[in-house]
Amino acid sequence: MKPIRLRRHELTLLPECTRVIIRPFIPAETHRVTTTIGRALALTEEEVARELRSVCQEFDERHFDINSLLQAHYEKVQHYVFTQRPLSHERQLLIGALFSGEYALESAAIFNPSIVPHPDQSGVPAGGLRFIMSLRATGEGHISSIEFRAGLIGPDSQITIEPVSRFVTEPEIILNPSYNKKRFIIKLREMGFNDADVVIVMAPLAESFTRDDLNKSLSLVLHGTHPVSRDLRRTLECLQWLADSNYELLFPEELAMSERIIFPVSSNETNGIEDARFVRFVEDDGALMYYATYTAYNGRVILPQLIETEDFLHFRILTLNGSAVQNKGMALFPRRIGGRYAMLSRQDDENLFIMFSDSPHHWNDPQLILRPAEMWEAVKIGNCGSPIETEAGWLVITHGVGPMRKYCIGAALLDLEDPTQVIGRLRTPLLSAEGNEREGYVPNVVYSCGSLLLGRELILPFAISDRASAIASVALDDLLEALLAGR
């Protein structure tokens, strides 16, 4: 059997400290907020103008629209302002600046990439492909967010990334998103809430309802004639939490792909949005949707979540339901199989499972398909993104953890019609950390969250020791031959 031809492209994505956003910088103690505001109120208008001018001169060129951001942060502390006098716009902005700070999104790392075809393929030369790469950016406090890059794979297999902007912009959070009533009720039942209490709030709502509709129903229950028990109050609080965990984001069309950032929004992801696995999903009727599973982390527990987008401008963030939604590394197949959705998952932090569902939002009954078999994966295995359809079977890029917590990338092959059946797997790693790839925040690690196939070549972006990202490509025919030989 001939060796697998793997090519490391001379392209490395390194973390850039200059890519910053403005985040709230508000002390937890009320007295610190009020004393800071007091110092700003004590200034004359001339002093306010001078100090604000100094702030803008230093920071304006680092952001698209600094004034609107400072105004938004002023409004977050406005209720602490202890004067009845109207404040000038300049004083409001200066107070906003006192409760703002820059956050370097990728100062620590830019890693764990996934790659999908770009929805716009206009102007691409025959045999080439425009792509979108998602990356996990990590900054101060190890808070993770999702960044994007756009690029082109040429007919000659050369890979280029579009120039990366130094500007980064958070999306608008849609304040009145819509929700699916059935999914809401299922999630509440899974969380153990009493059906009678749930019905009190949910009964007046339509099958598709908005946040305003939910707030009205919650208000009617809280201020109604019936007493609110402790259990009912807990249900109401959970409903608010669940609504906050399902939200929508919207980017302006004029933003370049590298200027879009998805930063944690809900309370269950305050410590990060980790390892998004994007996939271009084709429905049976040909409709397209980009899905991504990711791990929300609040510093204590993880929660697998789902992203839906058709254009990488409008994103819907949704909770996943079901008893099998409990661990990292969920990866959706790119189409239905036998009329059902299929998902890879890791239920026990050791083995690889598959599950099927009539909905991409509900997952139960996982089936074990792969256990660690070789020493390089003896500690645990998992997937490196969504399976890829080939004529020989579903190609699953895997990761394995072995001695000294070394992460390697491998591969397995599942039957096309029945992917519970493993028909091939590599006995040796496809990709391991070499040379300076071994050095980083977490040494000796290569990892990926998604690959794609272009012609007879597998394009495999991968992270280097939780620090940076690179891209490799593999001859598909060599890989399939090795997989089938490893049965």
N, C-alpha and C positions, 0 to 999 in steps of 0.2 A: 504493500500500500504506500503510495507516494505521500510525502508530508503535506500538511495543510499550508497553503500559501497565505500568510498573514502579513499585511503591510501596515506599518505605523506611519501615518501621514505627518509631514513636518508642519504641524498645526497644533498649538497648545493655547488653551484659554486660561489665562492667569487672573487671579483676583486683582481688581482695581480699586484702590482706596479712594479715588477721586469721584466715584459714582455714589452720590449722596442724595438723601431725601431729608425733608424737615419733619421731625416727629414732635409730639407734645413732650414737654419736659416740666411736669407739674408735680411738686412735692406731695406726699401723702398727707402731711400734717397741715391742717387748715390754717394754723397760725403763721406758718411759713408762707403760705399763699397770700394771706392778707397783709403781712408785713412787707412782702415784695411789692405788692400793688401799692401800698402806702408810699413807698419810696418813689414810685413812678408818679403818683398823684401830687407829691410835694414839689415836683419840678415845674418851672415856668414853661410857657409855651415855647419860648425861644430855646430853652434847654432841651425840651422834648424834640424840637425840630433838629437841633444839632446832633443829639444822640441817635435819632432815627436815621438821619443822613449818614452817620458813621456806620451803622449796621448795614444799610443798603449798599454803601460803597464797598463794603467788605464781602457781602454775601450775594448781592443781586445777580452777578454773572454766573453764579453756581446753580441757579434755579430758573425755570421758565417764568414763573409768576410768584415772586416771593411775597408780594403784598396780600394776595388772597389767602396764602397759607398762614401768614401772621394774623390776619383778621379772623380766620377760623379758629386759631388757638386762643385769641382774645375771647371769643365767644364761649369757649370751654370754661373760662374762669370769670366770665362777666358777672355771674351771680354773687361773687365774692366782693365786687366793687362796692365800697361803703360810702358812697356819696350820691346825692340826688342830682348833682350838677351834670349836665350832658358833657360827655368827653369828646374832644376833637378826634377826627379820624386818625391824625398822627399819633395822639396819645394812646388810642386803642391799639394801633400797630406796634408801638413801643412796648406796651404791656404784653401783647402777643409774642414779641421777640423774647421777652424775659421768661416766657414759659414755652420756649421752643429750643430745639437743638438739632444739629445735623446728625444723621445716622448713616454710616458707611455700610451699604448693604452687603458688599462682598469683601470686606476688609480681611476676613479670616479665610474664606474659601469660595470657590465657584466650582461646583462638582455635581456628581450623580446626574448626568445628562440623559434625556430621551430625545428622539428625533422622529418627525413625521413629515409627510409631504405638505408643502405650503398649499393653502386653498387657491392661491393664484399662481398658475403655471404659464401665464401669458409671456411670450417673448423668450421662453427657455429653448435652447437649441435641441434638436432631435437627439434623443439618447441621453439627455441631461435631466436634472430634477432640481427644482427650488425646494428648500426645506425650511422647517422651523425646528429649532432645538430649544428645549426647556432645560433649565439648570437650577440647581439648588444653591442659592447665594446665602452665605452665612457671615454675619457681622458681630459687633459687640454684644456680649451676653449670649452668644451662640444662638441668636434668633435667626431662623431660616425663612426665606421667602422664595418666590418663583420668579426667575428672570427668563428672558427669551433672546435668541439670536436667530437671524435669518441668513441663509447661505445658499450656495449653488454647487451641485455636483455636475461637472462638465462631462461631455461624451468621452473625454479622455481619462475620466475618473479623478481628475484634479478637483479638490474641494477648497472652496473659498468661503469666508465669512464676511458678510457686509460690515462696513466700518461701524464700530460701536460708539454710540453717542456718549458724551460725558454727562448728559442730562438723563434723569430718571423721573418718571411721573407715576404717582399712584392713581388708580381709576376712581371715578365717581362711584360711591356706594348708593345704589338705588334704594331710596328710603321706604318705598312701598311695594316690595316685591310680592309676587303671587306664590301660593303654596298649593299642594295637592292634599286634599282632606284625607283621602284614604291612607296615604303614606304617613301623614301626621299621626293618625289614630294607631296605625300599626306600630310606629316607633314608641308611642306612649305606652302601649300594652307591653311591648318588649321590655320597657324600663320598669314594669311592675305597677303602673298606676291603675287605680280603681276605675272600672268602666263607667260607673255611675257618675263619678266626678268629671271624667272626660266628656261624657255626653252633655253635661250641663253647659259646658263651654262650646263644644263643637256642633251640637245639634242645630243652632241657628245659621251656621255657615254653609255656603254653597260648596260644591265639589271642588271648585277652584276659588280660593279666597285670597284676599290681600292682607298685608300687615295691619292696615287701618281697620279692616273687617274684624280681625282677631282682637285688636285693641278695644274695639267697641263691645265685643262679646265679653271680654275680660272685665271691662268696666261695669257692664250690666250685672255680672255675677257679684263683683265686689261691693257694689252699692245697691244690690237688690234687697228684697224684703226678707229673704232667708238668711239665717246666720251662716258665716263662712267657717267651716271646721278647719282644724289643723291640717288634715289630709287634703281637703280641697284647696287650701292656701298653698300647700306644697305642689299640688298639681298645676295651679296657676303659675307658680314660679317656674316650673319645668316647661310649661308651654312657652313662656317668654324665652327661656334658654334655648329651646328647640327652634323657635323662630329666628333667634339671633344666629344660630348655627347654619341656617339656610338663607343665603343672601345672594344678591346679584351685583355684578360689577360692570362698569362700562367705560371703555377708553375712547378718547377722541380719535377719529379716523386718521388725522394728520400725524399721529405719533408713529415714529419708526418702531420696528419690532423691539429693538434693544432698549427703547425708552419706556417700555411697559413693565411694570413690576406689580406682582400680587403679593402684598404684605399681609401678615395676620390681621384679621378683623374681629373674629368672634372670640369669646372667652375660652373656648376649648383649644385654641391654637395660639395662645399668647406667647408660648415659647417656640413656635415655629410651624411652618408648613414644609413638610419633609418629603423628599423623594417622589415627586410627581411622575407617574408613568402615563404618558400620553399615547393615545392610539387613534388612528383614523378609522372610524367604524362605518361600515356600509350595511345599511338595512336591506332586507330582502327585496324591497321595492326600489332600491338604488339610492335612497335618501342618505345623506352624509351627516355625520356628527363626530366631532372630536371629543372623546372622553379622556379623563385622567383620574386615576385613583391617587390619593396622597394620604399622608399620615399627619393628622393634627395632633399637636403636643402642647400641653399646658404646664409642663414642668413636673407633673405627677403621673398622668395617665395619657395613653394614646387613643385616638379615635380615627379609624379609617373614614375618609370622606370622598366625595365624587365631584368632579368638575365636568360641566358640559359647555361646549362652545361650538359655534358653526364658523366663526370668522376671526377668532382671537382678539375680538373687540368687546363682545358681550359675553360675559361668563356667568354661569349659574353654579353656585356652590351648594351642595346638597349633602345631608347626612345619609349614610347607608343603613339599611335595616336588615335584621336577621341574626340568627344565632351564630352564623359563621363569620360575622363582621367583628373580628376581635384581635387581629394581629396585623403587622406590617406586611407589605409586599403583595398586595392584591393587584392582579393584572388581567384586564379584560381581553378576550379574544376579539379579532377585528371584524367578525361577522357572527351571525347566529349559526348554530350547528343543530340540524334536525329541528329547526324552528325555535330553538331556545338560545338564550345568552349563555356564555360560558366564561368562567373566571378561574385563573390560578390564584392560589392563596397559600399562606403558611399559618397553620392553626396552632402549632406547638413549638414554634421557634426552632424547629429541627428538620422537618420533612416538608415535601411539596405536595399540595392537594389541588384538586379540581372540583368545581361545583357548577351546577346548572340552574337557570332560573327563567321564568317567563318575563321578568322585569330586570333592568340593570340596577334597580334600587334595592332589591330584596334577595338575600343570599342565605341559604340553609344547606344542610346535608352535604358537607364536604367529603370527598373520597380521596384517600391516600393514593398517590401514583408514583412518587419517587422518594426513596430513602438514601441517605449517604451510603456510597459504595466503595469509594477510594479514599486513601489516607488524606489527600489534599482537600477533601470535603467531609472529613470524618466528624467534625464538630456539628455542622449544620449545612443545609443547602437552601436555596431560594431561587426565585426567578430574577432575571435582569430585564424585565419588561414584558410586553404583550407577545404572545406567540406570533410567528410569521408563517403564512401559508406558502408551502412549496408543493411541487408535484409529488414529492416523496412522503410528505407528512407535515405536521405542524412543528416548525423549528422553534424550540424554546431555548433561549440563552439563559444559562443558570449562573449562580455564584455558589462557591463552596468555601467553607472556612475550615482550615486544617491546623496543624501544629503552629504554635507561636502566633495564633490569631491571624494567619496569613489568608487573605481573600484572593481567590482565583476565579476566573471566568471560564465556564464550561458550556456544554450544550447537550440537549436531549431532543429526541424526535418522537412525536406522538402520532398515532393513527389519525388520518384526516376525518374519517367517518365516526370513529369512536376514540376520542382523545384521552379516554381513561387508560388506553393501551399504550405502553411505552415500547416503541419498536427500535430504538437505538439511543445510545448515549456515549459520550466521550469518556475514555478511561484516563486520559491525561488532560491537563488544563489547555484550553484554547489560548488563554492570555493570562500571564502572571506579571507582577511588578518586576521591572528590571532596572538596574542602575539607579539613577536619581529618581525614578518613579517610586522607589521604595520609601523615599523621605517625604514626610508631611505631617499634618495634624494627627492622623492615625496611620502609622507606618505600615508598609507591606500590603497595601490594599489596591486592587483594581475593582471597579464596580460600574454597572450601567443600569439605567432605568428604561432603555428602549432602543431598538435598532430598526433598520429598514432594509428592504431588498431593492436593488436597482439592477435590472437585468440579471446576470448570473453572479452578482457581487453583493455580499452582505456589508453594509455600512454600520460600523459598531463604534459609537462614541463611548468613552469610558472615563471614569474619574480616577485620578492619581492620588492615592493616599489621603483622601478627604481634603485636598488642597486645590487642585486644578483639574482641567479636563483636556482630553486629547481624543483623536479619532483614529481608528484602525479600520481596515477593510479586509475581507476574507473571500477567497474564491468559493462560491457556493458548492460547486461540484466536488471540490476537495473535502469540504466539510460534510456533505451528505455521505460521501464514500466512507469517511472515517466514522461517522455516526452508525452507519449500518454495519460496519466491520466490528463495532464495539458491542453488538448485541449479545 
